[in-house]
């Protein structure tokens, strides 16, 4: 086998769980004859530089070992170069906390991911280009503003040590602080400035680990799945909270969805967002779907 896989491991992912489990998982691939060049990250953002340099050096096959944040950094190391300089493929060993992207395909985690890599099972995946006041980012999972971002911000900055339970605590605290406001935008030219609990701009179904925010999203639709949930009150949200985990919240009268190839924002100031598990504060300007720009090994 001539192909070589540049493998980026975040040993701190999952509260250190990734560092303990990664060696055995990688050994399974090596035992099957896979040629891996492995690098470990030691600080946030390092995977971006590692992926960018490896791509520039000729690598086209990548494996992210960690959580959604590890995949997000690798994608941002590959793009925008992968749009013009040669197609890249990305596989996953989900040993982090959220692992939302892979849940579109399985609930078996690393076992399924290893099987996909061994079988060289690839499919085209859209990439979303996020333009903001400071530059551009790329993502393959979801961008959230409003309640979902409030939960993720609190969880990632203060409660990450609790693992998946931290998401539940974050939900409860954000419920007590409940904020409902508009995020003015134009979706394929159509204006939307309705107040909301949250808005999500998704390429895949799940966020925050097991919350199915965008149940109709598909990674190869060629468009952004735009979910808007109106200004529901605390009691209504509490009654409907479990529905965020199975997608049935979309049947609520205040919920709506549509697809758009391009979304232009009219935000007055930066806002907290969560994009592929990463909590950021950005003045988002636009989103654009890049159809089938990346191969994912799933």
Secondary structure, DSSP 8 states (H G I E B T S, - for coil): ---EEEEEE-TTGGGGHHHHHHHHHHHHHHHTT-EEEEEE--STTHHHHHHHHHHHTT--EEEEEESHHHHHHHHHHHTTGGGTS---EEEEEE-SS--TGGGGT-SSTHHHHHHHHHTT-EEEEEEEEEEETTEEEEESSEEEEEHHHHHHHHIIIIIGGGTHHHHHHHHHHHHHT---EE--EEETTEEE--EESEEEEESSS-BTTTB-S-TT--TTSSSEEEEEE----HHHHHHHGGGGGTTGGGGSTTEEEEEESEEEE--SS-EEEEETTEEEEE-EEEEEEEEEEEEEE-
